[in-house]
């Protein structure tokens, strides 16, 4: 990646995430889990992360790798070009812990620039949701099986990547705060959910699903 002045960075999105980002993402995920266990005495089962486009260009996708590490999936790369060609599912015996069910809220720029990364994450989640593992080890599978019955829709049951509407940017918070048209935290939460409840991945581009996003959070 090279700086290009006013245009942030130039990056081949097909190489994101990078092997270096995976090393950093794996370490950060491990530290988050260790800290949680120390503070609560149990492994985390659910987590929410945000992903920003410019940050991924700078780091090569270490936050995405943190999510994949929490899920228990590792990207694999073409040895010559460095392009991401898929992912491997890490068995529980290798992880040494249960998987973590992660919901990802992406920025508008991330949505526009990294559709391939969205598809990678979405595919990993859906693969993990069908593994022959116990609910104790695999909360993604547990939630997916429940939501298949709840929504009668495999796309919604497996949805873990959300963002603003196609063509929209931001979380809708700044205007609300600037106008002062809110009374309590619930007003902010409602706006955040309405603005960020658009599903991406699995052939879906911006399907509105506020009840699903609210449930994930």
KEMAR-545449 format. One line per 8 residues: number of its first residue (from 1); their letters; for each residue x, y, z of N, C-alpha, C, O. Coordinates in steps of 0.001 Angstrom, whole numbers, plus 500000, padded with zeros to 6 digits. Example, Ala and Ser with C-alpha at 12.3 -4.5 7.8 and 13.67 -1.06 7.14 Angstrom:
1	as	513190:494310:507800:512300:495500:507800:513200:496700:507800:514236:496681:508465; 512850:497750:507080:513670:498940:507140:512900:500030:507870:513409:501138:508039;
//
This chain:
1	xxxxxxxx	500840:498815:500000:500000:500000:500000:500878:501238:500000:501867:501302:500730; 500515:502237:499172:501291:503462:499067:500381:504664:499267:499251:504670:498778; 500856:505685:499979:500048:506904:500119:499896:507599:498779:500838:507637:497988; 498717:508148:498516:498465:508808:497234:497963:510228:497453:497172:510732:496655; 498408:510882:498522:498002:512256:498766:496563:512353:499211:496169:511707:500182; 495774:513149:498517:494403:513425:498950:493501:512193:498863:492441:512173:499488; 493890:511176:498114:493050:510001:497915:493392:508854:498864:493252:507684:498507; 493842:509193:500079:494123:508215:501115:495215:507241:500674:496395:507592:500672;
9	xxxxxxxx	494827:506022:500302:495789:504987:499953:495327:504263:498693:494143:504238:498359; 496291:503685:498019:495975:502817:496893:496163:501386:497357:497221:501045:497886; 495154:500539:497168:495230:499169:497660:494424:498263:496742:493347:498625:496268; 494965:497091:496506:494228:496062:495773:493337:495362:496790:493823:494591:497618; 492048:495626:496730:491131:495086:497739:491102:493560:497744:490658:492946:498714; 491574:492952:496662:491587:491481:496607:492651:490891:497518:492633:489690:497788; 493577:491712:497993:494617:491232:498914:494277:491522:500378:495084:491259:501269; 493085:492064:500620:492640:492372:501984:491668:491304:502437:490714:490988:501726;
17	xxxxxxxx	491905:490734:503638:492954:491057:504601:494301:490414:504232:494352:489429:503495; 495372:490986:504753:496724:490518:504461:497198:489543:505538:496620:489501:506624; 498243:488758:505254:498792:487869:506286:499262:488614:507533:499097:488117:508647; 499842:489795:507358:500260:490587:508515:499056:491010:509348:499098:490976:510578; 497974:491412:508661:496751:491778:509369:496196:490581:510147:495651:490742:511239; 496339:489378:509574:495872:488195:510279:496643:487996:511584:496045:487704:512620; 497947:488151:511538:498748:488003:512761:498287:488983:513837:498138:488610:515001; 498061:490241:513443:497618:491252:514400:496194:490986:514878:495891:491129:516063;
25	xxxxxxxx	495326:490599:513950:493942:490314:514312:493815:489140:515254:493009:489161:516184; 494623:488103:515008:494609:486928:515886:495059:487311:517304:494453:486896:518292; 496120:488101:517384:496627:488506:518694:495623:489384:519433:495406:489210:520632; 495015:490320:518722:494067:491217:519386:492821:490463:519839:492287:490740:520913; 492352:489512:519027:491197:488711:519421:491517:487893:520671:490694:487786:521581; 492708:487323:520706:493115:486521:521864:493162:487370:523134:492770:486920:524210; 493647:488604:522992:493737:489481:524162:492360:489915:524641:492115:490004:525844; 491470:490183:523709:490101:490546:524085:489443:489407:524858:488804:489628:525887;
33	xxxxxxxx	489606:488197:524355:489018:487040:525021:489641:486823:526394:488927:486576:527366; 490960:486912:526482:491637:486719:527769:491167:487751:528796:490929:487417:529957; 491037:489000:528363:490587:490058:529267:489164:489796:529742:488849:489976:530919; 488309:489370:528817:486913:489086:529174:486834:487949:530188:486084:488023:531161; 487609:486908:529951:487601:485759:530867:488091:486174:532258:487538:485749:533272; 489127:487003:532292:489650:487471:533580:488616:488292:534335:488529:488205:535560; 487830:489093:533613:486870:489981:534262:485554:489303:534596:484890:489683:535561; 485160:488282:533794:483829:487700:533962:483848:486214:534327:482834:485674:534768;
41	xxxxxxxx	484972:485563:534150:485073:484164:534524:484497:483193:533518:484487:481987:533766; 484014:483691:532380:483466:482839:531316:483933:483390:529978:484383:484532:529891; 483823:482568:528927:484178:483031:527593:483063:483916:527017:481886:483670:527280; 483419:484931:526245:482380:485728:525573:481680:484895:524512:482301:484049:523868; 480402:485131:524333:479641:484403:523327:479171:485311:522185:478931:484842:521073; 479044:486598:522463:478550:487541:521453:479379:488816:521524:479823:489221:522598; 479585:489445:520368:480366:490666:520322:479956:491472:519088:479540:490908:518076; 480078:492793:519186:479810:493671:518047:481069:494468:517730:481744:494966:518632;
49	xxxxxxxx	481379:494584:516446:482552:495333:515989:482139:496321:514894:481129:496131:514216; 482937:497372:514736:482759:498320:513638:483952:498226:512700:485076:497975:513134; 483702:498430:511414:484781:498403:510420:484688:499650:509554:483616:500005:509063; 485836:500313:509372:485909:501554:508615:486803:501349:507383:487819:500657:507450; 486414:501951:506279:487130:501735:505028:488556:502235:505044:489467:501491:504681; 488784:503494:505460:490143:504031:505444:491047:503282:506408:492227:503083:506117; 490519:502864:507549:491323:502101:508504:491769:500786:507903:492906:500365:508116; 490889:500124:507151:491266:498863:506518:492303:499065:505433:493139:498191:505204;
57	xxxxxxxx	492262:500196:504767:493289:500477:503765:494650:500694:504427:495679:500289:503886; 494653:501326:505586:495916:501576:506285:496514:500302:506865:497727:500100:506814; 495656:499438:507420:496153:498281:508169:496117:496984:507390:496698:495988:507823; 495450:496975:506254:495313:495728:505517:494233:494823:506065:494133:493661:505673; 493405:495360:506989:492247:494590:507447:492414:493883:508769:491876:492790:508947; 493156:494478:509721:493363:493762:510979:492088:493655:511809:491934:492702:512574; 491158:494628:511672:489903:494498:512414:489029:493385:511840:488323:492700:512580; 489079:493209:510524:488350:492094:509908:488945:490767:510365:488219:489807:510620;
65	xxxxxxxx	490269:490721:510465:490915:489497:510940:490607:489241:512404:490528:488090:512832; 490434:490305:513175:490015:490113:514559:488652:489409:514594:488445:488483:515378; 487737:489853:513747:486424:489209:513682:486555:487749:513261:485967:486866:513886; 487328:487492:512200:487493:486124:511726:488119:485238:512795:487730:484081:512955; 489092:485781:513529:489722:485013:514595:488722:484689:515701:488726:483582:516240; 487871:485646:516038:486847:485400:517057:485883:484308:516592:485472:483454:517378; 485531:484346:515315:484659:483310:514755:485351:481955:514704:484720:480914:514890; 486667:481981:514447:487422:480749:514251:487568:480399:512789:487414:479242:512398;
73	xxxxxxxx	487872:481416:511969:488094:481215:510537:489346:481986:510137:489572:483101:510608; 490152:481394:509275:491409:482015:508851:491425:482164:507336:491167:481192:506625; 491722:483360:506823:491823:483530:505372:492974:482692:504812:493943:482406:505516; 492859:482308:503554:494047:481760:502897:494280:482519:501602:493353:483038:500980; 495560:482566:501215:496009:483462:500160:496692:482678:499040:497262:481609:499257; 496615:483242:497844:497409:482734:496728:498871:483069:496997:499201:484217:497297; 499747:482074:496891:501141:482262:497264:501902:483212:496368:502924:483761:496781; 501429:483420:495149:502140:484287:494204:501598:485715:494245:502357:486670:494404;
81	xxxxxxxx	500286:485851:494100:499678:487182:494000:499349:487793:495355:499220:489013:495467; 499211:486961:496387:498809:487458:497689:497319:487726:497812:496860:488255:498824; 496565:487362:496783:495118:487588:496821:494445:486573:497743:494846:485411:497815; 493415:487038:498444:492644:486154:499315:491796:485241:498440:491027:485711:497601; 491939:483946:498639:491232:482985:497798:490155:482217:498551:489478:481371:497966; 489987:482497:499833:488974:481799:500617:489332:481818:502085:490019:482720:502564; 488859:480812:502790:489125:480747:504220:489109:479292:504683:488532:478422:504031; 489739:479056:505791:489705:477751:506445:489003:477894:507789:489181:478894:508486;
89	xxxxxxxx	488221:476912:508144:487569:476890:509451:488509:476217:510448:488930:475080:510239; 488831:476912:511515:489701:476360:512550:488866:475516:513504:487867:476005:514031; 489244:474272:513738:488472:473428:514653:488589:473917:516092:489537:474617:516448; 487629:473544:516898:487613:473935:518305:488887:473478:519008:489385:474160:519903; 489412:472325:518603:490624:471808:519236:491814:472727:519006:492719:472793:519838; 491818:473436:517884:492885:474395:517592:492633:475715:518312:493559:476324:518848; 491373:476153:518323:491038:477405:518999:491283:477313:520501:491781:478255:521117; 490932:476179:521077:491074:476014:522520:490031:476784:523312:490223:477055:524497;
97	xxxxxxxx	488934:477135:522667:487863:477921:523292:486630:477852:522409:486719:477393:521270; 485483:478297:522903:484300:478379:522028:484446:479498:520999:485239:480421:521184; 483697:479412:519947:483632:480487:518961:482853:481672:519549:482107:481519:520517; 483038:482840:518953:482302:484028:519374:481416:484476:518219:481884:484606:517088; 480146:484710:518499:479205:485187:517491:479374:486700:517365:479074:487442:518300; 479855:487155:516205:480197:488566:516014:479280:489202:514974:479068:488649:513895; 478743:490362:515312:478004:491175:514348:478893:492342:513949:479547:492950:514796; 478916:492656:512654:479802:493679:512119:478987:494822:511535:478130:494620:510674;
105	xxxxxxxx	479272:496035:512021:478633:497234:511461:479693:497950:510624:480692:498432:511157; 479467:498017:509311:480458:498595:508410:480070:500021:508036:478889:500366:507994; 481077:500838:507765:480825:502199:507305:480392:502179:505846:480534:501167:505160; 479861:503307:505379:479441:503387:503985:480596:503224:503016:480452:502587:501973; 481747:503800:503361:482916:503663:502491:483401:502225:502474:483782:501718:501419; 483395:501558:503619:483784:500148:503658:482849:499330:502761:483304:498496:501978; 481559:499573:502880:480571:498871:502043:480878:499035:500569:480792:498076:499802; 481239:500258:500165:481492:500535:498752:482807:499943:498263:482897:499485:497125;
113	xxxxxxxx	483835:499952:499127:485179:499569:498692:485501:498096:498899:486346:497543:498195; 484836:497451:499861:485264:496110:500274:484128:495080:500227:483924:494322:501176; 483404:495067:499123:482337:494075:498992:482894:492659:499065:482237:491759:499588; 484103:492457:498543:484710:491125:498594:484992:490698:500026:484870:489518:500352; 485365:491634:500881:485619:491307:502285:484306:491011:503004:484245:490110:503841; 483266:491758:502686:481942:491480:503247:481516:490059:502889:481020:489316:503736; 481716:489690:501627:481337:488342:501188:482176:487278:501901:481668:486208:502237; 483453:487571:502131:484314:486627:502840:483810:486384:504249:483674:485237:504676;
121	xxxxxxxx	483534:487458:504972:483051:487343:506349:481699:486645:506383:481476:485746:507194; 480800:487062:505501:479461:486476:505472:479532:484980:505183:478826:484194:505815; 480374:484581:504239:480504:483159:503901:481050:482352:505075:480613:481229:505326; 482014:482939:505793:482582:482243:506945:481527:482025:508023:481436:480940:508597; 480733:483054:508297:479670:482928:509301:478691:481827:508915:478321:481001:509750; 478274:481813:507658:477268:480840:507228:477831:479423:507217:477107:478466:507490; 479107:479284:506907:479721:477953:506978:479774:477463:508429:479445:476313:508719; 480190:478347:509326:480309:477982:510742:478946:477645:511329:478839:476784:512202;
129	xxxxxxxx	477909:478320:510855:476559:478077:511381:476053:476674:511080:475106:476213:511717; 476667:475987:510121:476209:474648:509745:477136:473540:510233:476936:472372:509899; 478145:473896:511018:479083:472885:511502:478416:471935:512490:477449:472288:513166; 478953:470732:512555:478458:469743:513506:479178:469943:514837:480071:469180:515204; 478765:470990:515547:479358:471331:516839:478256:471610:517849:477117:471900:517484; 478609:471518:519108:477623:471777:520159:477337:473268:520264:478145:474096:519843; 476196:473598:520821:475861:474996:521040:476822:475653:522028:477074:476855:521942; 477348:474889:522945:478307:475447:523902:479561:475935:523189:480130:476964:523555;
137	xxxxxxxx	479985:475200:522179:481178:475571:521427:480889:476542:520296:481787:477255:519847; 479653:476577:519831:479327:477320:518626:478027:478121:518794:476966:477677:518356; 478107:479301:519427:476905:480126:519590:476360:480657:518279:475191:481036:518208; 477200:480694:517218:476704:481108:515902:475674:480094:515408:474616:480463:514898; 475994:478833:515566:475079:477765:515164:473796:477824:515993:472698:477648:515465; 473944:478070:517282:472781:478147:518165:471832:479267:517728:470623:479057:517629; 472383:480456:517468:471554:481583:517062:470966:481357:515668:469819:481721:515408; 471755:480754:514772:471272:480504:513424:470090:479524:513441:469082:479757:512774;
145	xxxxxxxx	470211:478445:514191:469132:477462:514258:467865:478082:514843:466756:477784:514397; 468038:478946:515844:466881:479621:516431:466236:480571:515434:465011:480628:515319; 467086:481330:514702:466564:482357:513817:465970:481799:512530:465120:482441:511913; 466402:480622:512122:465752:479961:510985:464278:479741:511313:463410:479957:510467; 464002:479317:512527:462617:479120:512952:461897:480457:513128:460711:480575:512820; 462620:481459:513624:462004:482753:513925:461662:483536:512668:460567:484087:512563; 462589:483592:511708:462404:484431:510526:461987:483646:509283:461511:484230:508309; 462168:482313:509314:461875:481498:508129:462631:482025:506918:462103:482050:505806;
153	xxxxxxxx	463871:482445:507142:464666:483060:506085:466137:482834:506410:466647:483374:507391; 466820:482037:505589:468218:481699:505863:469130:482922:505749:470123:483027:506469; 468795:483843:504846:469624:485038:504701:469599:485875:505968:470647:486310:506445; 468420:486104:506515:468304:486889:507735:468876:486139:508935:469490:486746:509812; 468679:484832:508974:469187:484042:510104:470707:484094:510169:471279:484072:511259; 471370:484163:509015:472826:484180:508985:473429:485566:508880:474652:485704:508851; 472598:486597:508821:473097:487957:508620:473937:488414:509812:473483:488378:510956; 475169:488845:509526:476043:489392:510563:476728:490681:510113:477448:491301:510897;
161	xxxxxxxx	476514:491094:508858:477121:492328:508356:476005:493323:508058:475116:493058:507248; 476067:494468:508723:475040:495498:508587:475703:496843:508310:476862:497065:508662; 474950:497734:507674:475453:499073:507412:474309:500005:507078:473140:499635:507186; 474647:501207:506676:473625:502159:506275:473074:501787:504905:473610:500910:504228; 472007:502456:504505:471338:502143:503241:472287:502347:502070:473194:503174:502160; 472104:501620:500975:472931:501844:499793:472941:503318:499400:471891:503941:499248; 474140:503862:499239:474270:505271:498887:474265:506220:500066:474511:507414:499898; 473988:505710:501265:473964:506547:502472:475234:506328:503277:475886:505289:503171;
169	xxxxxxxx	475573:507326:504084:476804:507263:504873:476522:507781:506282:475649:508623:506492; 477281:507259:507231:477127:507693:508608:476133:506844:509371:475550:505902:508835; 475947:507200:510651:475052:506456:511530:473802:507238:511889:473004:506796:512715; 473628:508414:511262:472436:509217:511523:472455:509963:512840:471474:510608:513209; 473568:509876:513549:473622:510441:514893:473936:511936:514901:473409:512676:515732; 474789:512380:513981:475269:513753:514051:474135:514763:513901:474054:515731:514656; 473263:514531:512926:472144:515446:512731:471228:515494:513927:470742:516558:514311; 470993:514324:514521:470115:514263:515692:470725:515016:516865:470035:515752:517569;
177	xxxxxxxx	472012:514827:517066:472697:515503:518165:472745:517008:517929:472487:517788:518845; 473080:517425:516689:473175:518853:516378:471836:519561:516541:471780:520704:516994; 470754:518872:516166:469428:519485:516254:468898:519529:517682:468033:520341:518010; 469426:518647:518528:468944:518571:519900:467603:517884:520041:466981:517937:521102; 467150:517231:518965:465828:516596:518990:465901:515184:519561:465502:514219:518910; 466400:515077:520748:466402:513794:521444:466317:514073:522940:466757:515114:523428; 465737:513110:523651:465471:513306:525067:466291:512374:525957:466675:512744:527067; 466555:511165:525463:467270:510184:526277:468039:509233:525356:467940:509303:524131;
185	xxxxxxxx	468801:508351:525986:469651:507446:525210:468863:506580:524242:469367:506204:523184; 467625:506265:524604:466801:505431:523736:466560:506048:522372:466449:505334:521376; 466479:507385:522320:466294:508065:521036:467517:507875:520142:467392:507676:518934; 468695:507939:520749:469932:507734:520000:470032:506286:519513:470413:506023:518372; 469681:505356:520404:469739:503944:520036:468786:503628:518891:469125:502868:517983; 467599:504212:518938:466612:503969:517883:467118:504471:516536:466960:503802:515515; 467729:505656:516543:468274:506205:515298:469423:505355:514774:469518:505106:513572; 470297:504908:515675:471430:504073:515272:470938:502792:514602:471479:502379:513576;
193	xxxxxxxx	469927:502169:515175:469397:500928:514612:468741:501186:513258:468963:500429:512313; 467943:502232:513153:467261:502513:511888:468261:502796:510770:468054:502371:509634; 469341:503509:511081:470318:503848:510057:471225:502679:509695:471712:502600:508568; 471454:501781:510631:472428:500723:510392:471860:499355:510128:472606:498376:510111; 470549:499252:509921:469893:497948:509868:469754:497389:508459:468771:496710:508161; 470713:497660:507595:470653:497161:506218:471647:496008:506061:472840:496161:506323; 471141:494866:505635:471921:493633:505553:472730:493597:504269:472246:493963:503198; 473996:493142:504401:474870:492955:503247:475486:491564:503303:475819:491059:504375;
201	xxxxxxxx	475633:490945:502110:476208:489610:502017:475198:488581:501583:473990:488803:501667; 475709:487421:501105:474861:486320:500650:473940:486749:499508:472785:486327:499440; 474458:487585:498619:473674:488039:497482:472713:489165:497793:471969:489603:496916; 472716:489646:499036:471818:490722:499447:472617:492010:499556:473722:492019:500100; 472056:493099:499035:472752:494385:499088:471795:495436:499634:471092:496115:498885; 471787:495553:500962:471010:496618:501585:469570:496272:501877:468691:497120:501725; 469302:495035:502295:467942:494681:502719:467689:495199:504126:468460:494916:505044; 466614:495954:504296:466331:496551:505599:465777:495494:506545:464825:494787:506215;
209	xxxxxxxx	466388:495395:507733:465974:494387:508707:466261:494915:510111:467178:494450:510787; 465457:495901:510540:465734:496545:511818:465554:495602:512997:466299:495691:513973; 464582:494702:512929:464370:493776:514042:465539:492804:514177:465902:492416:515288; 466125:492411:513051:467265:491495:513082:468494:492208:513651:469201:491660:514497; 468740:493422:513183:469891:494180:513678:469747:494463:515168:470712:494338:515923; 468567:494836:515586:468323:495077:517015:468559:493818:517824:469146:493874:518905; 468111:492691:517316:468311:491419:518012:469790:491063:518108:470246:490553:519131; 470542:491333:517036:471972:491031:517062:472695:491863:518120:473622:491386:518774;
217	x	472254:493117:518276:472910:493995:519243:472427:493752:520664:472887:494415:521594;
//
